[in-house]
Amino acid sequence: MSETIHKYDVRMDAEGSRGVIEAPVGAKIVSVAFQHGKLRAWAAINPDVGFNGLFDLFVVGTGHPLPNRASQFLNRIDHNGLVFHVFLPGASQ
């Protein structure tokens, strides 16, 4: 079956810079944004994959330090007058 886009809630850590989504293994995160006040991620997935994996992402506010593992820029989020930058971990993670 071909890939489809699905939406996932992003669970943020206590510090608010590392997020995790649970999605089928092999998912490719394509964007992250706020929707109805909650941080969501959209990912291309194979709906035939029967088990999930955990996928990290990093949400970094302008002027805040970039985590060491954050390497691939995904997109920018404007929220309540603030700008956040979303990164994925490097391929070796």
ABEGO torsion letter per residue (X at the ends): XBBBBBBBBBBBBAAGABBBBBBBBGBBBABBBBBGGBBBBBBBBBAABABBBBBBBBBBBBGBBBBAABABBABBBBBGGBBBBBBBBBAAX
